[in-house]
């Protein structure tokens, strides 16, 4: 963990009586009892713990939970309170999976390596998951996110994460939650349970000797110990739901990292010079010496394109079962091909330019995108291994298709085939990375079935776009009445006078665009081209 050894509330020394009194005052909002000191601190502790686990906490109580671990003793009292409440719920119905899930969520907070910051963030997410339930997991983490942000902005909390100088706060939090997920096992949870019992004994030990409340305290301690004895028998049914909860939290934190990034216009997109006409791109590829690193010499010998005639029957049979249609050219774009059902939470990535639709058909998994980003030259790795010619896509941006928990999408996936051009017979693009194809403009139900309108026509949310006249001297763009069919019929030397721009991304599952930070030129000579003055369009700029 990033803050290992610096701030571990679960390894903190036992609190003093004064710290316990102050913590109880904070929890119960009975601050006068700190000053007068007349109330027995252990009776007060018992009353606070019996305040019970309220599933309908107020905003003020949520704010309290975001401040855990920042006042000595608060964290310990809350953990004991929650463990007791979880065990009471389980005792009422030991086969209640959700009650065991609640216990596991509390036990995760007792992992010894958790720092105060990540523990506070998880507590907020867990609180909302408890309130909404597993059937509304996406809504729960979305609702919790605004409170997580509020928590992180608190002055006393900000000093924790600012101390570590993280470049991407939400990405780092997601990384830490992934580490927590990797620790979730029966053995680790059992050790956390034993730690909770030791903490409970430490706090309630003296309560058990008090008149009137002592008997109830001893019964409570025995109840928790009995549930501990049943742990191995029942814990298995809670692990999968808990892993799903952590996956949803990781997914939401990673999405928040993307949302927090600056829009492409603010991130240097002034270098966009428009989409290269094919003839111009071929000329540049022939003339550049040495050739671009993404352009391979000779004819391809591996990742050879599939033959549509051999795969058409297989594809059409799958289409009848709800999988996307594939044209012959799309089949040829694969070196290997299989149908698959993607299940959320999951993110797909698509590299685009200001002139490409976000809701297109060509996607990649998060793993492939991150592998490209980690390469020495991400733009070259993308062009070479996914076989994307510069006249197809100038790049510069990317969008994210968010498959939420509980959602499915039917796709085609497999290794990208090598690409050749008749006008460039002695060179090729290698391919070999996995690509995913499906129509990103289609609206799907949770099972991945395309939605249809009253006329049985597939419902789509295509991007909005418009053509602009390009001033060849200044790069200024002026709205035009040009349409794609007319533009397509123009000769290449006239096509360059117009630029199509995405004006709005309309699909609810597509987020972006974001800046790849690769730049949008592939040849040094392009830097001499007139840079286009992009208008401030919703489809180009993402607000913070």
FENFENGI-V893660 format. One record per backbone hydrogen bond with DSSP energy under -1.0 kcal/mol. NH is the residue of the N-H (numbers start at 1). CO is the residue of the C=O. E is the energy in kcal/mol with one decimal. If there is no record, write none. Layout:
nh=NH co=CO e=E
nh=NH co=CO e=E
This chain:
nh=4 co=1 e=-1.5
nh=6 co=3 e=-2.2
nh=7 co=3 e=-1.2
nh=11 co=8 e=-1.9
nh=12 co=9 e=-1.2
nh=20 co=16 e=-2.6
nh=21 co=17 e=-2.5
nh=22 co=18 e=-2.4
nh=23 co=19 e=-2.5
nh=24 co=20 e=-2.5
nh=25 co=21 e=-1.9
nh=26 co=22 e=-1.9
nh=27 co=23 e=-2.3
nh=28 co=24 e=-2.9
nh=29 co=25 e=-1.5
nh=33 co=30 e=-1.3
nh=34 co=31 e=-1.5
nh=36 co=32 e=-2.4
nh=44 co=40 e=-2.4
nh=45 co=41 e=-2.0
nh=46 co=42 e=-2.2
nh=47 co=43 e=-2.3
nh=48 co=44 e=-2.4
nh=49 co=45 e=-2.5
nh=50 co=46 e=-2.2
nh=51 co=48 e=-1.0
nh=52 co=49 e=-1.2
nh=62 co=58 e=-2.3
nh=63 co=59 e=-2.5
nh=64 co=60 e=-1.6
nh=65 co=61 e=-2.2
nh=66 co=62 e=-1.8
nh=67 co=64 e=-1.8
nh=68 co=65 e=-1.4
nh=70 co=67 e=-1.6
nh=74 co=71 e=-1.7
nh=77 co=73 e=-2.2
nh=78 co=74 e=-2.4
nh=79 co=75 e=-2.4
nh=80 co=76 e=-2.3
nh=81 co=77 e=-2.7
nh=82 co=78 e=-2.6
nh=83 co=79 e=-2.6
nh=84 co=80 e=-2.4
nh=85 co=81 e=-2.2
nh=86 co=82 e=-2.8
nh=87 co=83 e=-2.5
nh=88 co=84 e=-2.3
nh=89 co=85 e=-1.9
nh=90 co=86 e=-2.3
nh=91 co=87 e=-2.4
nh=92 co=88 e=-1.2
nh=96 co=93 e=-1.9
nh=97 co=95 e=-1.1
nh=100 co=96 e=-1.6
nh=101 co=97 e=-2.5
nh=102 co=98 e=-2.3
nh=103 co=99 e=-1.7
nh=104 co=100 e=-2.5
nh=105 co=101 e=-2.5
nh=106 co=102 e=-1.7
nh=107 co=103 e=-2.6
nh=108 co=104 e=-2.4
nh=110 co=107 e=-1.9
nh=111 co=108 e=-1.8
nh=114 co=111 e=-1.4
nh=119 co=115 e=-2.1
nh=120 co=116 e=-2.5
nh=121 co=117 e=-2.3
nh=122 co=118 e=-2.5
nh=123 co=119 e=-2.3
nh=124 co=120 e=-1.6
nh=125 co=121 e=-2.0
nh=126 co=122 e=-3.2
nh=127 co=123 e=-2.2
nh=128 co=124 e=-1.9
nh=129 co=125 e=-2.3
nh=130 co=126 e=-2.5
nh=131 co=127 e=-1.6
nh=132 co=128 e=-2.5
nh=133 co=129 e=-2.9
nh=136 co=133 e=-1.3
nh=137 co=134 e=-1.3
nh=140 co=136 e=-2.3
nh=141 co=137 e=-2.4
nh=142 co=138 e=-2.1
nh=143 co=139 e=-2.6
nh=144 co=140 e=-2.3
nh=145 co=141 e=-1.5
nh=148 co=144 e=-2.4
nh=149 co=145 e=-2.5
nh=150 co=146 e=-1.9
nh=151 co=147 e=-2.8
nh=152 co=148 e=-2.7
nh=153 co=149 e=-1.5
nh=154 co=151 e=-1.0
nh=158 co=154 e=-3.4
nh=159 co=155 e=-1.3
nh=160 co=157 e=-1.7
nh=161 co=157 e=-1.2
nh=162 co=158 e=-2.5
nh=172 co=168 e=-2.3
nh=173 co=169 e=-2.4
nh=174 co=170 e=-2.3
nh=175 co=171 e=-2.0
nh=176 co=172 e=-2.2
nh=177 co=173 e=-2.3
nh=178 co=174 e=-2.1
nh=179 co=175 e=-1.7
nh=180 co=176 e=-2.0
nh=181 co=177 e=-2.8
nh=182 co=178 e=-2.0
nh=183 co=180 e=-1.3
nh=184 co=181 e=-1.0
nh=189 co=185 e=-2.7
nh=190 co=186 e=-2.3
nh=191 co=187 e=-1.9
nh=192 co=188 e=-1.9
nh=193 co=189 e=-2.3
nh=194 co=190 e=-2.4
nh=195 co=191 e=-1.9
nh=196 co=192 e=-2.2
nh=197 co=193 e=-2.4
nh=198 co=194 e=-2.3
nh=199 co=195 e=-2.2
nh=200 co=196 e=-2.7
nh=201 co=197 e=-2.9
nh=202 co=198 e=-2.1
nh=203 co=199 e=-2.2
nh=204 co=200 e=-3.5
nh=205 co=201 e=-1.7
nh=208 co=204 e=-2.2
nh=210 co=207 e=-1.9
nh=213 co=211 e=-2.8
nh=214 co=210 e=-1.6
nh=217 co=213 e=-2.1
nh=218 co=214 e=-2.4
nh=219 co=215 e=-2.2
nh=220 co=216 e=-2.1
nh=221 co=217 e=-2.3
nh=222 co=218 e=-2.3
nh=223 co=219 e=-2.3
nh=224 co=220 e=-2.2
nh=225 co=221 e=-2.0
nh=226 co=222 e=-2.3
nh=227 co=223 e=-2.1
nh=228 co=224 e=-2.0
nh=229 co=225 e=-1.5
nh=231 co=228 e=-1.0
nh=234 co=230 e=-1.4
nh=235 co=231 e=-2.5
nh=237 co=234 e=-1.2
nh=238 co=235 e=-1.7
nh=242 co=238 e=-1.9
nh=243 co=239 e=-2.5
nh=244 co=240 e=-2.3
nh=245 co=241 e=-2.1
nh=246 co=242 e=-2.5
nh=247 co=243 e=-2.5
nh=248 co=244 e=-2.2
nh=249 co=245 e=-2.0
nh=250 co=246 e=-2.7
nh=251 co=247 e=-2.7
nh=252 co=248 e=-2.2
nh=253 co=249 e=-2.5
nh=254 co=250 e=-2.4
nh=255 co=251 e=-2.1
nh=256 co=252 e=-2.2
nh=257 co=253 e=-1.8
nh=258 co=254 e=-1.6
nh=259 co=255 e=-2.7
nh=260 co=256 e=-2.1
nh=261 co=258 e=-1.3
nh=269 co=264 e=-1.2
nh=271 co=268 e=-1.2
nh=272 co=269 e=-2.3
nh=281 co=277 e=-2.5
nh=282 co=278 e=-2.9
nh=283 co=279 e=-2.1
nh=284 co=280 e=-2.2
nh=285 co=281 e=-2.4
nh=286 co=282 e=-2.0
nh=287 co=283 e=-1.9
nh=288 co=284 e=-2.2
nh=295 co=292 e=-1.7
nh=296 co=428 e=-2.7
nh=298 co=426 e=-3.1
nh=306 co=334 e=-2.1
nh=310 co=307 e=-1.5
nh=312 co=308 e=-2.1
nh=315 co=311 e=-2.7
nh=316 co=312 e=-2.9
nh=317 co=313 e=-2.0
nh=318 co=314 e=-1.7
nh=319 co=315 e=-2.4
nh=320 co=316 e=-1.8
nh=322 co=319 e=-2.0
nh=323 co=318 e=-2.1
nh=331 co=327 e=-2.1
nh=332 co=328 e=-2.5
nh=334 co=331 e=-1.8
nh=335 co=415 e=-3.5
nh=336 co=415 e=-1.1
nh=338 co=413 e=-1.9
nh=340 co=411 e=-2.4
nh=342 co=409 e=-3.0
nh=344 co=407 e=-2.7
nh=346 co=403 e=-2.4
nh=348 co=401 e=-2.1
nh=349 co=364 e=-3.0
nh=350 co=399 e=-2.0
nh=352 co=397 e=-2.1
nh=356 co=353 e=-1.8
nh=360 co=358 e=-1.8
nh=363 co=436 e=-2.9
nh=364 co=349 e=-1.9
nh=369 co=365 e=-2.3
nh=370 co=366 e=-2.6
nh=371 co=367 e=-2.0
nh=372 co=368 e=-2.3
nh=373 co=369 e=-2.5
nh=374 co=370 e=-1.8
nh=375 co=372 e=-1.1
nh=381 co=377 e=-2.5
nh=382 co=378 e=-2.6
nh=383 co=379 e=-2.5
nh=384 co=380 e=-2.8
nh=385 co=381 e=-2.4
nh=386 co=382 e=-1.7
nh=388 co=383 e=-1.5
nh=392 co=389 e=-1.4
nh=393 co=389 e=-1.5
nh=397 co=352 e=-2.4
nh=398 co=514 e=-2.0
nh=399 co=350 e=-2.4
nh=400 co=511 e=-2.8
nh=401 co=348 e=-2.7
nh=402 co=509 e=-3.3
nh=403 co=346 e=-2.8
nh=407 co=404 e=-2.4
nh=408 co=446 e=-1.1
nh=409 co=342 e=-2.1
nh=411 co=340 e=-3.0
nh=412 co=437 e=-2.2
nh=413 co=338 e=-2.6
nh=414 co=435 e=-1.8
nh=416 co=433 e=-2.8
nh=417 co=333 e=-2.9
nh=418 co=303 e=-3.3
nh=419 co=429 e=-2.0
nh=424 co=421 e=-1.9
nh=427 co=424 e=-1.5
nh=428 co=296 e=-2.7
nh=429 co=419 e=-2.4
nh=431 co=384 e=-3.2
nh=432 co=416 e=-2.0
nh=433 co=385 e=-2.5
nh=435 co=414 e=-2.9
nh=436 co=363 e=-2.7
nh=437 co=412 e=-2.9
nh=438 co=361 e=-1.2
nh=440 co=360 e=-2.1
nh=440 co=438 e=-1.0
nh=442 co=439 e=-1.4
nh=443 co=459 e=-2.3
nh=445 co=449 e=-2.5
nh=448 co=445 e=-2.2
nh=451 co=443 e=-3.1
nh=453 co=457 e=-2.3
nh=456 co=453 e=-2.3
nh=459 co=451 e=-3.1
nh=461 co=441 e=-3.2
nh=464 co=504 e=-2.6
nh=466 co=501 e=-2.0
nh=468 co=499 e=-1.9
nh=469 co=478 e=-3.2
nh=470 co=497 e=-2.6
nh=471 co=476 e=-2.3
nh=475 co=471 e=-2.6
nh=478 co=469 e=-2.0
nh=480 co=467 e=-2.3
nh=487 co=483 e=-2.8
nh=488 co=484 e=-2.9
nh=489 co=485 e=-1.1
nh=490 co=487 e=-1.4
nh=494 co=491 e=-2.0
nh=495 co=491 e=-1.9
nh=496 co=492 e=-1.4
nh=497 co=494 e=-1.7
nh=498 co=495 e=-2.1
nh=499 co=468 e=-2.2
nh=501 co=466 e=-2.7
nh=502 co=354 e=-2.8
nh=503 co=464 e=-2.7
nh=504 co=464 e=-1.5
nh=510 co=507 e=-1.4
nh=511 co=400 e=-3.1
nh=514 co=398 e=-2.6
nh=516 co=396 e=-1.7
nh=526 co=523 e=-1.5
nh=527 co=524 e=-1.3
nh=528 co=525 e=-1.4
nh=529 co=526 e=-2.0
nh=532 co=272 e=-2.3
nh=533 co=475 e=-2.7
nh=534 co=532 e=-1.3
nh=537 co=535 e=-1.6
nh=539 co=503 e=-1.6
nh=540 co=537 e=-1.9
nh=541 co=537 e=-1.8
